Amino acid sequence: MNAFLGAPQSSHYNSAKGAVDQLTRCFAVELAPHDILVNGVAPGFVETAMAVVNGVNEHETAEFQEFYVRRRRIPLARPAQPVEIATAVAFLASPACTYVTGQTLVVDGGLSITF
């Protein structure tokens, strides 16, 4: 999500994410003649150890619950489970994915469509 949205105090982080998105498109064009597909996945909030800062799960804070859950900034009103991101990656790596290249699949519970 940070590849596509601006945020204060995050220019270096968001720029790096945006660069990966552009790199995905460029590699897709460069590698297409070799029948190599290149795609990316852009996850939103995910229930991982990274969500725990100083012993506090940021997804359980009052601020997160109010802004992202109760106000439905994440339309699905929850962070993803790791398996939900893995499922998207598995599709892109599967034999069923034969004509998708140069895309970044946003797996964020709808967060990016609410801003």
N, CA, C and O atoms as a GROMACS GRO file, in nm:
protein
  460
    1MET      N    1   0.083  -0.118   0.000
    1MET     CA    2   0.000   0.000   0.000
    1MET      C    3   0.087   0.125   0.000
    1MET      O    4   0.048   0.227  -0.057
    2ASN      N    5   0.205   0.119   0.062
    2ASN     CA    6   0.291   0.236   0.068
    2ASN      C    7   0.353   0.272  -0.067
    2ASN      O    8   0.403   0.384  -0.084
    3ALA      N    9   0.350   0.181  -0.163
    3ALA     CA   10   0.400   0.213  -0.296
    3ALA      C   11   0.309   0.311  -0.368
    3ALA      O   12   0.353   0.382  -0.458
    4PHE      N   13   0.182   0.317  -0.328
    4PHE     CA   14   0.082   0.393  -0.402
    4PHE      C   15   0.028   0.515  -0.327
    4PHE      O   16  -0.033   0.601  -0.389
    5LEU      N   17   0.050   0.523  -0.197
    5LEU     CA   18  -0.006   0.631  -0.116
    5LEU      C   19   0.106   0.713  -0.052
    5LEU      O   20   0.208   0.658  -0.012
    6GLY      N   21   0.085   0.841  -0.042
    6GLY     CA   22   0.181   0.927   0.026
    6GLY      C   23   0.150   0.933   0.175
    6GLY      O   24   0.035   0.920   0.216
    7ALA      N   25   0.253   0.953   0.253
    7ALA     CA   26   0.235   0.966   0.398
    7ALA      C   27   0.347   1.053   0.452
    7ALA      O   28   0.461   1.044   0.406
    8PRO      N   29   0.316   1.137   0.550
    8PRO     CA   30   0.422   1.220   0.608
    8PRO      C   31   0.527   1.135   0.678
    8PRO      O   32   0.496   1.028   0.731
    9GLN      N   33   0.649   1.181   0.676
    9GLN     CA   34   0.762   1.114   0.742
    9GLN      C   35   0.794   0.978   0.681
    9GLN      O   36   0.859   0.896   0.745
   10SER      N   37   0.748   0.952   0.558
   10SER     CA   38   0.767   0.820   0.497
   10SER      C   39   0.822   0.827   0.355
   10SER      O   40   0.814   0.728   0.282
   11SER      N   41   0.876   0.939   0.314
   11SER     CA   42   0.917   0.953   0.174
   11SER      C   43   1.020   0.849   0.133
   11SER      O   44   1.009   0.793   0.024
   12HIS      N   45   1.117   0.822   0.215
   12HIS     CA   46   1.219   0.724   0.178
   12HIS      C   47   1.160   0.583   0.169
   12HIS      O   48   1.191   0.509   0.076
   13TYR      N   49   1.076   0.547   0.264
   13TYR     CA   50   1.014   0.413   0.267
   13TYR      C   51   0.917   0.395   0.151
   13TYR      O   52   0.922   0.294   0.080
   14ASN      N   53   0.830   0.493   0.131
   14ASN     CA   54   0.731   0.483   0.023
   14ASN      C   55   0.796   0.487  -0.114
   14ASN      O   56   0.751   0.420  -0.207
   15SER      N   57   0.902   0.566  -0.128
   15SER     CA   58   0.973   0.572  -0.256
   15SER      C   59   1.034   0.437  -0.291
   15SER      O   60   1.031   0.395  -0.406
   16ALA      N   61   1.090   0.370  -0.192
   16ALA     CA   62   1.148   0.237  -0.215
   16ALA      C   63   1.039   0.138  -0.258
   16ALA      O   64   1.061   0.057  -0.347
   17LYS      N   65   0.924   0.145  -0.194
   17LYS     CA   66   0.813   0.057  -0.231
   17LYS      C   67   0.766   0.087  -0.373
   17LYS      O   68   0.738  -0.005  -0.449
   18GLY      N   69   0.757   0.214  -0.408
   18GLY     CA   70   0.717   0.252  -0.543
   18GLY      C   71   0.818   0.205  -0.646
   18GLY      O   72   0.781   0.168  -0.758
   19ALA      N   73   0.945   0.207  -0.610
   19ALA     CA   74   1.049   0.160  -0.701
   19ALA      C   75   1.034   0.010  -0.729
   19ALA      O   76   1.054  -0.034  -0.842
   20VAL      N   77   0.998  -0.066  -0.629
   20VAL     CA   78   0.976  -0.210  -0.649
   20VAL      C   79   0.859  -0.233  -0.743
   20VAL      O   80   0.863  -0.322  -0.828
   21ASP      N   81   0.755  -0.153  -0.730
   21ASP     CA   82   0.640  -0.164  -0.820
   21ASP      C   83   0.684  -0.136  -0.964
   21ASP      O   84   0.645  -0.210  -1.055
   22GLN      N   85   0.762  -0.032  -0.986
   22GLN     CA   86   0.809   0.001  -1.120
   22GLN      C   87   0.906  -0.105  -1.172
   22GLN      O   88   0.903  -0.139  -1.290
   23LEU      N   89   0.990  -0.158  -1.085
   23LEU     CA   90   1.082  -0.263  -1.124
   23LEU      C   91   1.006  -0.387  -1.172
   23LEU      O   92   1.049  -0.455  -1.265
   24THR      N   93   0.894  -0.416  -1.109
   24THR     CA   94   0.810  -0.527  -1.151
   24THR      C   95   0.766  -0.509  -1.296
   24THR      O   96   0.774  -0.603  -1.375
   25ARG      N   97   0.720  -0.390  -1.330
   25ARG     CA   98   0.677  -0.364  -1.468
   25ARG      C   99   0.794  -0.373  -1.567
   25ARG      O  100   0.781  -0.434  -1.674
   26CYS      N  101   0.906  -0.314  -1.531
   26CYS     CA  102   1.022  -0.315  -1.622
   26CYS      C  103   1.073  -0.457  -1.644
   26CYS      O  104   1.102  -0.495  -1.757
   27PHE      N  105   1.086  -0.536  -1.537
   27PHE     CA  106   1.130  -0.674  -1.552
   27PHE      C  107   1.031  -0.756  -1.634
   27PHE      O  108   1.072  -0.843  -1.711
   28ALA      N  109   0.902  -0.728  -1.619
   28ALA     CA  110   0.802  -0.801  -1.697
   28ALA      C  111   0.823  -0.778  -1.847
   28ALA      O  112   0.813  -0.872  -1.926
   29VAL      N  113   0.851  -0.655  -1.885
   29VAL     CA  114   0.876  -0.624  -2.026
   29VAL      C  115   1.007  -0.689  -2.073
   29VAL      O  116   1.012  -0.747  -2.181
   30GLU      N  117   1.111  -0.678  -1.992
   30GLU     CA  118   1.241  -0.732  -2.030
   30GLU      C  119   1.242  -0.884  -2.040
   30GLU      O  120   1.311  -0.941  -2.125
   31LEU      N  121   1.166  -0.950  -1.955
   31LEU     CA  122   1.172  -1.096  -1.948
   31LEU      C  123   1.062  -1.166  -2.028
   31LEU      O  124   1.066  -1.288  -2.044
   32ALA      N  125   0.964  -1.091  -2.078
   32ALA     CA  126   0.856  -1.150  -2.157
   32ALA      C  127   0.907  -1.229  -2.277
   32ALA      O  128   0.852  -1.336  -2.305
   33PRO      N  129   1.009  -1.182  -2.349
   33PRO     CA  130   1.057  -1.262  -2.463
   33PRO      C  131   1.109  -1.401  -2.422
   33PRO      O  132   1.123  -1.489  -2.507
   34HIS      N  133   1.137  -1.420  -2.295
   34HIS     CA  134   1.184  -1.549  -2.244
   34HIS      C  135   1.071  -1.628  -2.177
   34HIS      O  136   1.095  -1.728  -2.109
   35ASP      N  137   0.948  -1.582  -2.197
   35ASP     CA  138   0.829  -1.645  -2.137
   35ASP      C  139   0.836  -1.648  -1.984
   35ASP      O  140   0.790  -1.744  -1.922
   36ILE      N  141   0.892  -1.544  -1.926
   36ILE     CA  142   0.898  -1.532  -1.781
   36ILE      C  143   0.799  -1.424  -1.738
   36ILE      O  144   0.804  -1.311  -1.786
   37LEU      N  145   0.710  -1.460  -1.647
   37LEU     CA  146   0.613  -1.365  -1.591
   37LEU      C  147   0.672  -1.302  -1.466
   37LEU      O  148   0.738  -1.369  -1.387
   38VAL      N  149   0.648  -1.174  -1.450
   38VAL     CA  150   0.695  -1.103  -1.332
   38VAL      C  151   0.578  -1.025  -1.273
   38VAL      O  152   0.520  -0.941  -1.340
   39ASN      N  153   0.545  -1.054  -1.150
   39ASN     CA  154   0.436  -0.987  -1.080
   39ASN      C  155   0.477  -0.960  -0.937
   39ASN      O  156   0.574  -1.017  -0.887
   40GLY      N  157   0.402  -0.874  -0.871
   40GLY     CA  158   0.428  -0.843  -0.732
   40GLY      C  159   0.300  -0.851  -0.651
   40GLY      O  160   0.190  -0.857  -0.705
   41VAL      N  161   0.317  -0.850  -0.521
   41VAL     CA  162   0.204  -0.847  -0.428
   41VAL      C  163   0.227  -0.732  -0.332
   41VAL      O  164   0.335  -0.717  -0.275
   42ALA      N  165   0.124  -0.650  -0.314
   42ALA     CA  166   0.130  -0.536  -0.223
   42ALA      C  167   0.030  -0.560  -0.109
   42ALA      O  168  -0.089  -0.533  -0.124
   43PRO      N  169   0.079  -0.612   0.002
   43PRO     CA  170  -0.012  -0.639   0.113
   43PRO      C  171  -0.042  -0.513   0.193
   43PRO      O  172   0.036  -0.418   0.195
   44GLY      N  173  -0.156  -0.514   0.258
   44GLY     CA  174  -0.190  -0.409   0.354
   44GLY      C  175  -0.143  -0.453   0.492
   44GLY      O  176  -0.034  -0.509   0.506
   45PHE      N  177  -0.223  -0.428   0.592
   45PHE     CA  178  -0.189  -0.469   0.728
   45PHE      C  179  -0.203  -0.620   0.740
   45PHE      O  180  -0.304  -0.677   0.700
   46VAL      N  181  -0.102  -0.684   0.796
   46VAL     CA  182  -0.101  -0.830   0.811
   46VAL      C  183  -0.065  -0.864   0.955
   46VAL      O  184   0.025  -0.804   1.013
   47GLU      N  185  -0.136  -0.960   1.011
   47GLU     CA  186  -0.108  -1.007   1.147
   47GLU      C  187   0.021  -1.087   1.149
   47GLU      O  188   0.021  -1.209   1.133
   48THR      N  189   0.131  -1.017   1.170
   48THR     CA  190   0.263  -1.081   1.181
   48THR      C  191   0.334  -1.022   1.301
   48THR      O  192   0.284  -0.930   1.366
   49ALA      N  193   0.451  -1.075   1.329
   49ALA     CA  194   0.532  -1.023   1.439
   49ALA      C  195   0.569  -0.876   1.416
   49ALA      O  196   0.596  -0.804   1.512
   50MET      N  197   0.571  -0.833   1.291
   50MET     CA  198   0.604  -0.693   1.261
   50MET      C  199   0.500  -0.596   1.318
   50MET      O  200   0.531  -0.479   1.339
   51ALA      N  201   0.379  -0.644   1.342
   51ALA     CA  202   0.274  -0.559   1.397
   51ALA      C  203   0.292  -0.533   1.546
   51ALA      O  204   0.226  -0.447   1.604
   52VAL      N  205   0.383  -0.607   1.609
   52VAL     CA  206   0.407  -0.592   1.752
   52VAL      C  207   0.527  -0.501   1.773
   52VAL      O  208   0.639  -0.534   1.733
   53VAL      N  209   0.503  -0.386   1.835
   53VAL     CA  210   0.607  -0.288   1.861
   53VAL      C  211   0.613  -0.263   2.011
   53VAL      O  212   0.514  -0.225   2.073
   54ASN      N  213   0.726  -0.285   2.068
   54ASN     CA  214   0.744  -0.269   2.213
   54ASN      C  215   0.641  -0.350   2.292
   54ASN      O  216   0.587  -0.303   2.392
   55GLY      N  217   0.614  -0.471   2.244
   55GLY     CA  218   0.522  -0.559   2.314
   55GLY      C  219   0.374  -0.530   2.290
   55GLY      O  220   0.289  -0.596   2.350
   56VAL      N  221   0.342  -0.433   2.204
   56VAL     CA  222   0.203  -0.397   2.178
   56VAL      C  223   0.169  -0.428   2.032
   56VAL      O  224   0.238  -0.383   1.941
   57ASN      N  225   0.064  -0.504   2.012
   57ASN     CA  226   0.015  -0.531   1.876
   57ASN      C  227  -0.058  -0.406   1.828
   57ASN      O  228  -0.164  -0.370   1.879
   58GLU      N  229   0.001  -0.339   1.729
   58GLU     CA  230  -0.057  -0.214   1.680
   58GLU      C  231  -0.198  -0.231   1.624
   58GLU      O  232  -0.275  -0.136   1.622
   59HIS      N  233  -0.231  -0.350   1.579
   59HIS     CA  234  -0.365  -0.376   1.526
   59HIS      C  235  -0.471  -0.381   1.637
   59HIS      O  236  -0.590  -0.374   1.609
   60GLU      N  237  -0.426  -0.395   1.760
   60GLU     CA  238  -0.519  -0.401   1.873
   60GLU      C  239  -0.532  -0.269   1.948
   60GLU      O  240  -0.608  -0.260   2.044
   61THR      N  241  -0.459  -0.166   1.904
   61THR     CA  242  -0.466  -0.037   1.974
   61THR      C  243  -0.600   0.030   1.946
   61THR      O  244  -0.666   0.003   1.847
   62ALA      N  245  -0.637   0.119   2.037
   62ALA     CA  246  -0.763   0.193   2.020
   62ALA      C  247  -0.762   0.275   1.891
   62ALA      O  248  -0.863   0.284   1.823
   63GLU      N  249  -0.647   0.333   1.858
   63GLU     CA  250  -0.637   0.415   1.737
   63GLU      C  251  -0.660   0.332   1.611
   63GLU      O  252  -0.735   0.372   1.523
   64PHE      N  253  -0.596   0.216   1.603
   64PHE     CA  254  -0.613   0.130   1.486
   64PHE      C  255  -0.758   0.082   1.476
   64PHE      O  256  -0.819   0.086   1.369
   65GLN      N  257  -0.812   0.038   1.589
   65GLN     CA  258  -0.949  -0.013   1.590
   65GLN      C  259  -1.048   0.096   1.548
   65GLN      O  260  -1.142   0.068   1.473
   66GLU      N  261  -1.029   0.217   1.596
   66GLU     CA  262  -1.121   0.326   1.561
   66GLU      C  263  -1.109   0.363   1.413
   66GLU      O  264  -1.209   0.364   1.341
   67PHE      N  265  -0.988   0.392   1.368
   67PHE     CA  266  -0.969   0.444   1.233
   67PHE      C  267  -0.989   0.338   1.125
   67PHE      O  268  -1.061   0.362   1.028
   68TYR      N  269  -0.928   0.223   1.141
   68TYR     CA  270  -0.930   0.123   1.034
   68TYR      C  271  -1.046   0.024   1.044
   68TYR      O  272  -1.095  -0.023   0.941
   69VAL      N  273  -1.090  -0.007   1.165
   69VAL     CA  274  -1.194  -0.108   1.182
   69VAL      C  275  -1.332  -0.044   1.193
   69VAL      O  276  -1.418  -0.067   1.108
   70ARG      N  277  -1.354   0.036   1.296
   70ARG     CA  278  -1.488   0.093   1.317
   70ARG      C  279  -1.528   0.192   1.206
   70ARG      O  280  -1.643   0.194   1.163
   71ARG      N  281  -1.434   0.272   1.161
   71ARG     CA  282  -1.464   0.365   1.052
   71ARG      C  283  -1.455   0.299   0.914
   71ARG      O  284  -1.484   0.362   0.812
   72ARG      N  285  -1.417   0.173   0.912
   72ARG     CA  286  -1.411   0.092   0.790
   72ARG      C  287  -1.316   0.149   0.685
   72ARG      O  288  -1.344   0.142   0.566
   73ARG      N  289  -1.203   0.205   0.730
   73ARG     CA  290  -1.100   0.245   0.632
   73ARG      C  291  -1.046   0.119   0.565
   73ARG      O  292  -1.005   0.123   0.449
   74ILE      N  293  -1.046   0.008   0.637
   74ILE     CA  294  -1.028  -0.124   0.575
   74ILE      C  295  -1.170  -0.178   0.560
   74ILE      O  296  -1.231  -0.218   0.660
   75PRO      N  297  -1.224  -0.182   0.440
   75PRO     CA  298  -1.363  -0.227   0.424
   75PRO      C  299  -1.391  -0.364   0.486
   75PRO      O  300  -1.502  -0.388   0.535
   76LEU      N  301  -1.293  -0.454   0.486
   76LEU     CA  302  -1.314  -0.584   0.549
   76LEU      C  303  -1.295  -0.580   0.700
   76LEU      O  304  -1.314  -0.681   0.768
   77ALA      N  305  -1.256  -0.464   0.753
   77ALA     CA  306  -1.252  -0.435   0.897
   77ALA      C  307  -1.161  -0.526   0.978
   77ALA      O  308  -1.193  -0.561   1.092
   78ARG      N  309  -1.047  -0.563   0.919
   78ARG     CA  310  -0.950  -0.643   0.993
   78ARG      C  311  -0.820  -0.650   0.913
   78ARG      O  312  -0.821  -0.632   0.792
   79PRO      N  313  -0.711  -0.676   0.981
   79PRO     CA  314  -0.587  -0.703   0.908
   79PRO      C  315  -0.593  -0.843   0.846
   79PRO      O  316  -0.673  -0.927   0.887
   80ALA      N  317  -0.508  -0.867   0.749
   80ALA     CA  318  -0.502  -0.998   0.684
   80ALA      C  319  -0.430  -1.099   0.772
   80ALA      O  320  -0.349  -1.063   0.857
   81GLN      N  321  -0.462  -1.222   0.750
   81GLN     CA  322  -0.383  -1.331   0.807
   81GLN      C  323  -0.274  -1.365   0.704
   81GLN      O  324  -0.298  -1.353   0.584
   82PRO      N  325  -0.158  -1.408   0.748
   82PRO     CA  326  -0.049  -1.437   0.653
   82PRO      C  327  -0.091  -1.532   0.540
   82PRO      O  328  -0.045  -1.516   0.427
   83VAL      N  329  -0.175  -1.629   0.569
   83VAL     CA  330  -0.217  -1.724   0.466
   83VAL      C  331  -0.294  -1.654   0.354
   83VAL      O  332  -0.293  -1.702   0.240
   84GLU      N  333  -0.360  -1.543   0.384
   84GLU     CA  334  -0.433  -1.471   0.279
   84GLU      C  335  -0.338  -1.406   0.179
   84GLU      O  336  -0.369  -1.396   0.061
   85ILE      N  337  -0.223  -1.362   0.226
   85ILE     CA  338  -0.122  -1.308   0.136
   85ILE      C  339  -0.057  -1.423   0.059
   85ILE      O  340  -0.034  -1.413  -0.061
   86ALA      N  341  -0.028  -1.531   0.130
   86ALA     CA  342   0.034  -1.648   0.068
   86ALA      C  343  -0.053  -1.705  -0.044
   86ALA      O  344   0.000  -1.751  -0.145
   87THR      N  345  -0.184  -1.702  -0.026
   87THR     CA  346  -0.275  -1.752  -0.128
   87THR      C  347  -0.263  -1.670  -0.257
   87THR      O  348  -0.266  -1.725  -0.367
   88ALA      N  349  -0.251  -1.540  -0.243
   88ALA     CA  350  -0.234  -1.454  -0.361
   88ALA      C  351  -0.101  -1.484  -0.431
   88ALA      O  352  -0.095  -1.491  -0.554
   89VAL      N  353   0.003  -1.502  -0.353
   89VAL     CA  354   0.134  -1.535  -0.410
   89VAL      C  355   0.127  -1.671  -0.479
   89VAL      O  356   0.181  -1.688  -0.588
   90ALA      N  357   0.060  -1.767  -0.417
   90ALA     CA  358   0.048  -1.900  -0.476
   90ALA      C  359  -0.024  -1.894  -0.611
   90ALA      O  360   0.015  -1.964  -0.704
   91PHE      N  361  -0.127  -1.812  -0.621
   91PHE     CA  362  -0.196  -1.797  -0.750
   91PHE      C  363  -0.099  -1.745  -0.856
   91PHE      O  364  -0.090  -1.800  -0.965
   92LEU      N  365  -0.027  -1.637  -0.823
   92LEU     CA  366   0.064  -1.577  -0.921
   92LEU      C  367   0.175  -1.674  -0.962
   92LEU      O  368   0.227  -1.664  -1.074
   93ALA      N  369   0.210  -1.767  -0.875
   93ALA     CA  370   0.315  -1.864  -0.905
   93ALA      C  371   0.260  -1.994  -0.963
   93ALA      O  372   0.336  -2.085  -0.995
   94SER      N  373   0.129  -2.004  -0.976
   94SER     CA  374   0.066  -2.129  -1.017
   94SER      C  375   0.055  -2.142  -1.168
   94SER      O  376   0.069  -2.043  -1.241
   95PRO      N  377   0.031  -2.265  -1.216
   95PRO     CA  378   0.007  -2.286  -1.359
   95PRO      C  379  -0.120  -2.217  -1.409
   95PRO      O  380  -0.136  -2.199  -1.530
   96ALA      N  381  -0.210  -2.177  -1.318
   96ALA     CA  382  -0.331  -2.106  -1.358
   96ALA      C  383  -0.302  -1.963  -1.400
   96ALA      O  384  -0.385  -1.901  -1.468
   97CYS      N  385  -0.189  -1.910  -1.363
   97CYS     CA  386  -0.152  -1.772  -1.394
   97CYS      C  387  -0.058  -1.773  -1.515
   97CYS      O  388   0.064  -1.778  -1.501
   98THR      N  389  -0.117  -1.767  -1.634
   98THR     CA  390  -0.036  -1.776  -1.756
   98THR      C  391  -0.035  -1.648  -1.840
   98THR      O  392   0.044  -1.635  -1.934
   99TYR      N  393  -0.123  -1.553  -1.805
   99TYR     CA  394  -0.133  -1.434  -1.889
   99TYR      C  395  -0.140  -1.307  -1.805
   99TYR      O  396  -0.199  -1.208  -1.847
  100VAL      N  397  -0.080  -1.312  -1.688
  100VAL     CA  398  -0.072  -1.194  -1.601
  100VAL      C  399   0.076  -1.164  -1.583
  100VAL      O  400   0.151  -1.248  -1.532
  101THR      N  401   0.118  -1.046  -1.624
  101THR     CA  402   0.256  -1.006  -1.604
  101THR      C  403   0.266  -0.855  -1.589
  101THR      O  404   0.187  -0.781  -1.647
  102GLY      N  405   0.361  -0.812  -1.511
  102GLY     CA  406   0.382  -0.669  -1.490
  102GLY      C  407   0.283  -0.606  -1.394
  102GLY      O  408   0.269  -0.484  -1.391
  103GLN      N  409   0.213  -0.687  -1.317
  103GLN     CA  410   0.110  -0.638  -1.228
  103GLN      C  411   0.153  -0.648  -1.082
  103GLN      O  412   0.230  -0.736  -1.044
  104THR      N  413   0.101  -0.558  -1.004
  104THR     CA  414   0.116  -0.566  -0.859
  104THR      C  415  -0.023  -0.590  -0.804
  104THR      O  416  -0.111  -0.504  -0.814
  105LEU      N  417  -0.043  -0.706  -0.746
  105LEU     CA  418  -0.173  -0.744  -0.691
  105LEU      C  419  -0.183  -0.686  -0.550
  105LEU      O  420  -0.106  -0.722  -0.461
  106VAL      N  421  -0.278  -0.598  -0.530
  106VAL     CA  422  -0.299  -0.535  -0.400
  106VAL      C  423  -0.389  -0.626  -0.317
  106VAL      O  424  -0.502  -0.656  -0.357
  107VAL      N  425  -0.338  -0.670  -0.203
  107VAL     CA  426  -0.411  -0.759  -0.114
  107VAL      C  427  -0.420  -0.688   0.021
  107VAL      O  428  -0.343  -0.715   0.113
  108ASP      N  429  -0.516  -0.597   0.031
  108ASP     CA  430  -0.522  -0.509   0.149
  108ASP      C  431  -0.661  -0.496   0.212
  108ASP      O  432  -0.686  -0.403   0.288
  109GLY      N  433  -0.749  -0.588   0.181
  109GLY     CA  434  -0.883  -0.583   0.238
  109GLY      C  435  -0.964  -0.463   0.194
  109GLY      O  436  -1.066  -0.430   0.255
  110GLY      N  437  -0.919  -0.396   0.088
  110GLY     CA  438  -0.987  -0.279   0.036
  110GLY      C  439  -0.934  -0.146   0.088
  110GLY      O  440  -0.987  -0.041   0.053
  111LEU      N  441  -0.831  -0.149   0.172
  111LEU     CA  442  -0.778  -0.025   0.231
  111LEU      C  443  -0.745   0.081   0.126
  111LEU      O  444  -0.781   0.197   0.142
  112SER      N  445  -0.678   0.041   0.020
  112SER     CA  446  -0.633   0.141  -0.078
  112SER      C  447  -0.747   0.205  -0.156
  112SER      O  448  -0.727   0.309  -0.219
  113ILE      N  449  -0.865   0.147  -0.155
  113ILE     CA  450  -0.977   0.208  -0.228
  113ILE      C  451  -1.055   0.307  -0.143
  113ILE      O  452  -1.146   0.372  -0.194
  114THR      N  453  -1.022   0.320  -0.015
  114THR     CA  454  -1.095   0.410   0.071
  114THR      C  455  -1.028   0.544   0.091
  114THR      O  456  -1.084   0.633   0.155
  115PHE      N  457  -0.907   0.560   0.038
  115PHE     CA  458  -0.836   0.687   0.056
  115PHE      C  459  -0.860   0.780  -0.060
  115PHE      O  460  -0.807   0.891  -0.061
   0.00000   0.00000   0.00000
